[in-house]
Structure formats: structure tokens, C-alpha cells
Amino acid sequence: MASDDCWKIFVSEIKKLLIKKTRIMALTIKQQENIFKVEGHINSTTAKQFKNHLEFFLLYTKSLTINIDNVEEIDKYGMRAFHDLYTTALTYNKKFEIIGYGCKDIYEDIQHQYAA
């Protein structure tokens, strides 16, 4: 195998890793009326920004609705962000909703946490 061929394979693999890393780190939050549509991954690299962004809106509005239909991943840091948003909503007597595929699992996890 010529050294040029090795270089092409190496560069190709690096591109694949960069594309994969970019997808994992990507999180998009779009506001449509009073619903925040979240797309991507809520994980260790995005959870803090996710929580901070939505907490701001929660504090300055009467309610917050999050649509998670297009969320591909929620890790333990993402779940912690949902717990924190829920706690903030309770503290300030705000309406807080999570809608979309997987919302039942999040609610059950939050309720389990508060039942203990």
C-alpha cells in the first residue's frame, strides 16, 4: 500500500470521527409559540446549556412546554437537567410540561425521585 493510500484512509477516518462528534454535540432548541422543540442529544456536552436556556424562559413566563419528539439521546446529565427544570417550576409555581415520544419515562423518573 502506498503512503498516499494510507494518508487517504487516515483522513477519511478522521472525517468520520469529526462528523460523529459534531452530531453528538449538536442540540437545537426552536421556539414555536409557547412550545420549545428540542432536536439532537441532551447529554454531558449539552445539558448545562439546555437547562440554562430553558430555565431562563421558565422564570420569565407562566409555563414551559418542551417537545422531545426529535431528541435522539438523553443521558444522566440530560435527566438531571429535566429534574432541575422540574424543581424550578415547582419552586416558582410554574406550569411545566414535557411532550413527545419518551416523555412518560421522564415523568416516571422525576416522580420516582420525588417519591423517595
N, CA and C atoms as a LAMMPS dump frame, in Angstrom:
ITEM: TIMESTEP
0
ITEM: NUMBER OF ATOMS
348
ITEM: BOX BOUNDS ff ff ff
-5.0000000000000000e+02 5.0000000000000000e+02
-5.0000000000000000e+02 5.0000000000000000e+02
-5.0000000000000000e+02 5.0000000000000000e+02
ITEM: ATOMS id mol type element x y z
1 1 1 N 0.859 -1.168 0
2 1 2 C 0 0 0
3 1 3 C 0.907 1.233 0
4 2 1 N 0.667 2.133 -0.896
5 2 2 C 1.462 3.359 -0.998
6 2 3 C 1.124 4.284 0.16
7 3 1 N 2.064 5.154 0.522
8 3 2 C 1.832 6.057 1.652
9 3 3 C 0.672 7.012 1.391
10 4 1 N 0.456 7.365 0.121
11 4 2 C -0.692 8.228 -0.211
12 4 3 C -2.01 7.539 0.126
13 5 1 N -2.07 6.22 -0.135
14 5 2 C -3.287 5.47 0.177
15 5 3 C -3.54 5.429 1.681
16 6 1 N -2.477 5.242 2.462
17 6 2 C -2.612 5.253 3.926
18 6 3 C -3.119 6.61 4.409
19 7 1 N -2.592 7.669 3.824
20 7 2 C -2.999 9.019 4.205
21 7 3 C -4.479 9.25 3.902
22 8 1 N -4.934 8.767 2.738
23 8 2 C -6.341 8.926 2.361
24 8 3 C -7.255 8.194 3.346
25 9 1 N -6.856 7.007 3.74
26 9 2 C -7.657 6.241 4.707
27 9 3 C -7.681 6.969 6.047
28 10 1 N -6.538 7.456 6.493
29 10 2 C -6.449 8.181 7.76
30 10 3 C -7.347 9.42 7.749
31 11 1 N -7.254 10.219 6.697
32 11 2 C -8.068 11.427 6.582
33 11 3 C -9.549 11.067 6.543
34 12 1 N -9.896 10.01 5.839
35 12 2 C -11.286 9.561 5.764
36 12 3 C -11.816 9.185 7.146
37 13 1 N -11.024 8.465 7.935
38 13 2 C -11.437 8.064 9.282
39 13 3 C -11.575 9.276 10.202
40 14 1 N -10.673 10.23 10.094
41 14 2 C -10.762 11.463 10.892
42 14 3 C -12.041 12.207 10.563
43 15 1 N -12.387 12.303 9.282
44 15 2 C -13.635 12.984 8.882
45 15 3 C -14.845 12.292 9.496
46 16 1 N -14.844 10.955 9.49
47 16 2 C -15.961 10.219 10.086
48 16 3 C -16.085 10.519 11.576
49 17 1 N -14.96 10.541 12.279
50 17 2 C -14.983 10.845 13.71
51 17 3 C -15.474 12.257 13.978
52 18 1 N -15.034 13.218 13.181
53 18 2 C -15.47 14.601 13.373
54 18 3 C -16.957 14.754 13.116
55 19 1 N -17.455 14.096 12.081
56 19 2 C -18.887 14.16 11.785
57 19 3 C -19.679 13.535 12.925
58 20 1 N -19.22 12.389 13.425
59 20 2 C -19.911 11.729 14.534
60 20 3 C -19.891 12.61 15.774
61 21 1 N -18.768 13.201 16.107
62 21 2 C -18.66 14.054 17.281
63 21 3 C -19.566 15.275 17.144
64 22 1 N -19.632 15.854 15.973
65 22 2 C -20.479 17.016 15.734
66 22 3 C -21.941 16.658 15.964
67 23 1 N -22.365 15.499 15.5
68 23 2 C -23.746 15.079 15.686
69 23 3 C -24.06 14.862 17.16
70 24 1 N -23.146 14.294 17.894
71 24 2 C -23.372 14.03 19.31
72 24 3 C -23.487 15.342 20.083
73 25 1 N -22.679 16.32 19.723
74 25 2 C -22.67 17.573 20.458
75 25 3 C -23.827 18.487 20.065
76 26 1 N -24.441 18.255 18.927
77 26 2 C -25.451 19.169 18.41
78 26 3 C -26.756 19.078 19.191
79 27 1 N -27.28 20.241 19.52
80 27 2 C -28.592 20.344 20.149
81 27 3 C -29.23 21.62 19.638
82 28 1 N -30.431 21.495 19.146
83 28 2 C -31.155 22.643 18.628
84 28 3 C -32.438 22.816 19.415
85 29 1 N -32.712 24.037 19.829
86 29 2 C -33.955 24.356 20.523
87 29 3 C -34.657 25.431 19.725
88 30 1 N -35.851 25.095 19.24
89 30 2 C -36.631 26.042 18.442
90 30 3 C -37.914 26.367 19.187
91 31 1 N -38.218 27.654 19.283
92 31 2 C -39.443 28.066 19.948
93 31 3 C -40.521 28.292 18.907
94 32 1 N -41.664 27.635 19.098
95 32 2 C -42.813 27.817 18.223
96 32 3 C -44.007 28.089 19.129
97 33 1 N -44.374 29.359 19.187
98 33 2 C -45.365 29.845 20.138
99 33 3 C -44.845 29.571 21.549
100 34 1 N -45.55 28.793 22.353
101 34 2 C -45.094 28.527 23.727
102 34 3 C -44.488 27.142 23.885
103 35 1 N -44.139 26.505 22.762
104 35 2 C -43.554 25.168 22.812
105 35 3 C -42.116 25.236 22.325
106 36 1 N -41.224 24.608 23.093
107 36 2 C -39.816 24.546 22.72
108 36 3 C -39.538 23.161 22.157
109 37 1 N -39.232 23.106 20.859
110 37 2 C -38.937 21.842 20.19
111 37 3 C -37.433 21.595 20.259
112 38 1 N -37.076 20.477 20.852
113 38 2 C -35.67 20.138 21.047
114 38 3 C -35.292 19.037 20.064
115 39 1 N -34.151 19.224 19.407
116 39 2 C -33.656 18.247 18.44
117 39 3 C -32.2 17.925 18.764
118 40 1 N -31.862 16.644 18.754
119 40 2 C -30.473 16.254 18.947
120 40 3 C -30.263 15.458 20.213
121 41 1 N -29.167 15.766 20.896
122 41 2 C -28.731 14.998 22.054
123 41 3 C -28.676 15.892 23.292
124 42 1 N -29.301 15.436 24.367
125 42 2 C -29.192 16.125 25.651
126 42 3 C -28.278 15.242 26.491
127 43 1 N -27.009 15.626 26.504
128 43 2 C -26.001 14.788 27.157
129 43 3 C -24.999 15.651 27.911
130 44 1 N -23.897 15.056 28.296
131 44 2 C -22.913 15.757 29.124
132 44 3 C -22.375 17.023 28.47
133 45 1 N -22.368 17.094 27.151
134 45 2 C -21.845 18.289 26.484
135 45 3 C -22.904 19.358 26.25
136 46 1 N -24.179 18.985 26.323
137 46 2 C -25.234 19.957 26.007
138 46 3 C -26.194 20.241 27.159
139 47 1 N -26.203 19.41 28.187
140 47 2 C -27.221 19.503 29.244
141 47 3 C -27.205 20.838 29.977
142 48 1 N -26.039 21.353 30.28
143 48 2 C -25.957 22.607 31.03
144 48 3 C -26.55 23.766 30.224
145 49 1 N -26.195 23.868 28.961
146 49 2 C -26.738 24.934 28.116
147 49 3 C -28.244 24.755 27.916
148 50 1 N -28.677 23.505 27.754
149 50 2 C -30.095 23.187 27.622
150 50 3 C -30.863 23.689 28.842
151 51 1 N -30.381 23.317 30.022
152 51 2 C -31.05 23.72 31.267
153 51 3 C -31.054 25.233 31.436
154 52 1 N -29.915 25.86 31.239
155 52 2 C -29.819 27.312 31.424
156 52 3 C -30.747 28.062 30.477
157 53 1 N -30.776 27.629 29.228
158 53 2 C -31.61 28.302 28.225
159 53 3 C -33.092 28.204 28.593
160 54 1 N -33.531 26.996 28.915
161 54 2 C -34.951 26.803 29.211
162 54 3 C -35.343 27.318 30.59
163 55 1 N -34.418 27.298 31.514
164 55 2 C -34.701 27.84 32.841
165 55 3 C -34.977 29.341 32.768
166 56 1 N -34.261 30.038 31.918
167 56 2 C -34.492 31.463 31.717
168 56 3 C -35.936 31.709 31.281
169 57 1 N -36.402 30.947 30.303
170 57 2 C -37.776 31.118 29.826
171 57 3 C -38.786 30.689 30.882
172 58 1 N -38.47 29.662 31.629
173 58 2 C -39.365 29.206 32.692
174 58 3 C -39.559 30.284 33.745
175 59 1 N -38.505 30.969 34.097
176 59 2 C -38.586 32.002 35.135
177 59 3 C -39.364 33.233 34.684
178 60 1 N -39.352 33.519 33.39
179 60 2 C -39.976 34.748 32.898
180 60 3 C -41.266 34.535 32.122
181 61 1 N -41.815 33.33 32.184
182 61 2 C -43.111 33.048 31.572
183 61 3 C -43.978 32.301 32.578
184 62 1 N -45.249 32.094 32.233
185 62 2 C -46.161 31.38 33.124
186 62 3 C -45.998 29.872 33.031
187 63 1 N -45.519 29.409 31.87
188 63 2 C -45.403 27.967 31.678
189 63 3 C -44.298 27.654 30.671
190 64 1 N -43.888 26.394 30.689
191 64 2 C -42.869 25.924 29.761
192 64 3 C -43.266 24.54 29.27
193 65 1 N -43.341 24.384 27.949
194 65 2 C -43.633 23.096 27.337
195 65 3 C -42.458 22.719 26.443
196 66 1 N -41.933 21.518 26.649
197 66 2 C -40.788 21.029 25.883
198 66 3 C -41.23 19.817 25.068
199 67 1 N -41.039 19.881 23.761
200 67 2 C -41.352 18.766 22.866
201 67 3 C -40.051 18.007 22.585
202 68 1 N -40.015 16.731 22.963
203 68 2 C -38.798 15.937 22.807
204 68 3 C -38.912 14.894 21.693
205 69 1 N -39.856 15.061 20.771
206 69 2 C -40.039 14.095 19.686
207 69 3 C -38.756 13.849 18.892
208 70 1 N -37.945 14.87 18.696
209 70 2 C -36.75 14.734 17.865
210 70 3 C -35.461 14.63 18.673
211 71 1 N -35.583 14.267 19.937
212 71 2 C -34.395 14.051 20.761
213 71 3 C -33.916 12.622 20.52
214 72 1 N -32.642 12.487 20.202
215 72 2 C -32.067 11.181 19.9
216 72 3 C -31.458 10.508 21.12
217 73 1 N -31.065 11.309 22.113
218 73 2 C -30.395 10.75 23.287
219 73 3 C -30.619 11.661 24.485
220 74 1 N -30.864 11.041 25.629
221 74 2 C -30.865 11.749 26.903
222 74 3 C -30.06 10.889 27.867
223 75 1 N -28.903 11.395 28.29
224 75 2 C -28.091 10.638 29.246
225 75 3 C -28.406 11.119 30.666
226 76 1 N -27.62 10.661 31.636
227 76 2 C -27.898 11.022 33.029
228 76 3 C -27.789 12.528 33.263
229 77 1 N -26.946 13.219 32.508
230 77 2 C -26.833 14.672 32.646
231 77 3 C -28.073 15.371 32.083
232 78 1 N -28.611 14.814 31.023
233 78 2 C -29.852 15.335 30.463
234 78 3 C -31.013 15.133 31.412
235 79 1 N -31.067 13.952 32.038
236 79 2 C -32.125 13.693 33.018
237 79 3 C -31.991 14.638 34.207
238 80 1 N -30.766 14.913 34.627
239 80 2 C -30.546 15.858 35.732
240 80 3 C -31.069 17.241 35.339
241 81 1 N -30.88 17.634 34.095
242 81 2 C -31.384 18.922 33.625
243 81 3 C -32.918 18.967 33.704
244 82 1 N -33.576 17.88 33.304
245 82 2 C -35.036 17.821 33.42
246 82 3 C -35.471 17.884 34.882
247 83 1 N -34.769 17.191 35.754
248 83 2 C -35.071 17.247 37.195
249 83 3 C -34.933 18.682 37.713
250 84 1 N -33.865 19.344 37.32
251 84 2 C -33.639 20.722 37.774
252 84 3 C -34.715 21.669 37.257
253 85 1 N -35.114 21.496 36.006
254 85 2 C -36.192 22.341 35.456
255 85 3 C -37.503 22.088 36.203
256 86 1 N -37.775 20.831 36.497
257 86 2 C -38.984 20.486 37.241
258 86 3 C -38.963 21.111 38.639
259 87 1 N -37.821 21.046 39.296
260 87 2 C -37.674 21.64 40.632
261 87 3 C -37.886 23.148 40.573
262 88 1 N -37.321 23.792 39.571
263 88 2 C -37.5 25.237 39.404
264 88 3 C -38.972 25.57 39.183
265 89 1 N -39.644 24.778 38.37
266 89 2 C -41.073 25.001 38.118
267 89 3 C -41.876 24.882 39.407
268 90 1 N -41.582 23.879 40.219
269 90 2 C -42.276 23.722 41.497
270 90 3 C -41.996 24.899 42.428
271 91 1 N -40.748 25.297 42.489
272 91 2 C -40.342 26.386 43.381
273 91 3 C -41.065 27.683 43.06
274 92 1 N -41.212 27.974 41.771
275 92 2 C -41.821 29.235 41.348
276 92 3 C -43.277 29.082 40.913
277 93 1 N -43.862 27.902 41.206
278 93 2 C -45.262 27.649 40.896
279 93 3 C -45.578 27.898 39.413
280 94 1 N -44.777 27.306 38.548
281 94 2 C -44.936 27.442 37.097
282 94 3 C -45.41 26.122 36.517
283 95 1 N -46.141 26.217 35.427
284 95 2 C -46.588 25.018 34.714
285 95 3 C -45.418 24.503 33.878
286 96 1 N -45.139 23.195 33.982
287 96 2 C -44.016 22.589 33.277
288 96 3 C -44.493 21.3 32.627
289 97 1 N -44.324 21.199 31.302
290 97 2 C -44.761 20.019 30.565
291 97 3 C -43.65 19.524 29.653
292 98 1 N -43.587 18.215 29.531
293 98 2 C -42.722 17.58 28.547
294 98 3 C -43.645 16.743 27.68
295 99 1 N -43.579 16.949 26.377
296 99 2 C -44.433 16.202 25.455
297 99 3 C -43.561 15.515 24.409
298 100 1 N -44.126 14.492 23.788
299 100 2 C -43.413 13.788 22.735
300 100 3 C -43.013 12.392 23.166
301 101 1 N -42.444 11.67 22.219
302 101 2 C -42.037 10.286 22.442
303 101 3 C -40.985 10.214 23.548
304 102 1 N -41.277 9.44 24.591
305 102 2 C -40.353 9.266 25.701
306 102 3 C -40.676 10.111 26.918
307 103 1 N -41.667 10.984 26.814
308 103 2 C -41.977 11.875 27.936
309 103 3 C -42.464 11.108 29.157
310 104 1 N -43.172 10.012 28.937
311 104 2 C -43.681 9.218 30.057
312 104 3 C -42.522 8.692 30.911
313 105 1 N -41.459 8.25 30.269
314 105 2 C -40.292 7.744 31.004
315 105 3 C -39.643 8.836 31.839
316 106 1 N -39.587 10.034 31.303
317 106 2 C -39.003 11.156 32.047
318 106 3 C -39.871 11.49 33.249
319 107 1 N -41.189 11.572 33.039
320 107 2 C -42.098 11.858 34.154
321 107 3 C -41.997 10.789 35.246
322 108 1 N -41.932 9.531 34.837
323 108 2 C -41.82 8.458 35.824
324 108 3 C -40.527 8.579 36.627
325 109 1 N -39.441 8.926 35.954
326 109 2 C -38.175 9.08 36.642
327 109 3 C -38.23 10.251 37.618
328 110 1 N -38.829 11.347 37.198
329 110 2 C -38.959 12.523 38.078
330 110 3 C -39.849 12.184 39.276
331 111 1 N -40.97 11.532 39.036
332 111 2 C -41.879 11.178 40.127
333 111 3 C -41.221 10.205 41.094
334 112 1 N -40.452 9.282 40.572
335 112 2 C -39.736 8.329 41.426
336 112 3 C -38.758 9.088 42.335
337 113 1 N -38.099 10.078 41.796
338 113 2 C -37.14 10.882 42.555
339 113 3 C -37.834 11.623 43.703
340 114 1 N -39.023 12.158 43.434
341 114 2 C -39.725 12.938 44.459
342 114 3 C -40.513 12.062 45.428
343 115 1 N -40.748 10.816 45.065
344 115 2 C -41.456 9.903 45.963
345 115 3 C -40.544 9.41 47.083
346 116 1 N -39.261 9.412 46.812
347 116 2 C -38.301 8.893 47.809
348 116 3 C -38.095 9.825 48.968
